[in-house]
Amino acid sequence: MKSNLRARLTAEFLGTALLVATVIGSGIMAERLAQGNVALALLANTIATGAVLVALLLAFGPISGAHINPWFRW
């Protein structure tokens, strides 16, 4: 069942906004927790961003087609 345009646009907007907030927030969190260890900061940032991206794709994918990541196919 296809969702209407408003629902798809809202899902895309929310997904993108939450992903941007996650990348920024996880970067700040990683810097504070790693205490100068760049490798640990990158690892923490990557894990947090990847986990939220998967959650967003699973949550908004059926509504919008998951265009947050255009290479992801259902």
N, C-alpha and C positions, 0 to 999 in steps of 0.2 A: 504494500500500500504506500503510495507516494504522499509525502507530507506537503502541505501547501508552502508557498514561497516564503511567507513570513516566518513560519516555524523553522525552515531550513536556514534562513538568514540569521535568525536569532541563535540557533545552535552553532553556526559557524562563528558568530561574533563572540558568544560566551566561551566557546572552545579556544579560540585564539587569545582572548583576554586572559583566561585562566592559564594558558600555556606561557604567555609572556610573564605573568605574575609569578609563576612557578620558577621560570628560568632566573629571574631577577632575585627572587627570595632564596632559592637554593644556592645561588652564588654568594649571597651575603651570609647565609648560614654556614656554607662550607668554609669561607674565609675565617669566620669567627671560631669554628670548631677545630680547624686544622692547625691553627696557631703558627702559620708560616710554612707549613709543609704543603708545597704546591701540588704534589702528586695526590695526596690525600684529599685536598680541596677539589681537584678535578674529578676524582673518583666519586666523592659524595655528590657533587653537582650532577654528574652523569647519571648516577643511580636514581636520584630524586626526579630529575627531568624525564628520564625514560619511564619510570613508574607512573608518573602523572600523565604522560603522553598516551600510554597504553590505556589508562583509565578513561581519559577523554575520548579516545577513539572508540572504546567499547560503549561509552555512554551516549555519545552524540553521533556515532557512525550510522545507526539505523535511521536517524532523523534526517541528517544532512548529506550522507554519503561519505563522510569522513574526509573532507577536503582539507582538513588541517594538515594532513600529510598526503599529498596527491599520489604517492606511489603505493599507499596502502590499499589493498583490494579486499573486498569482502568475499 
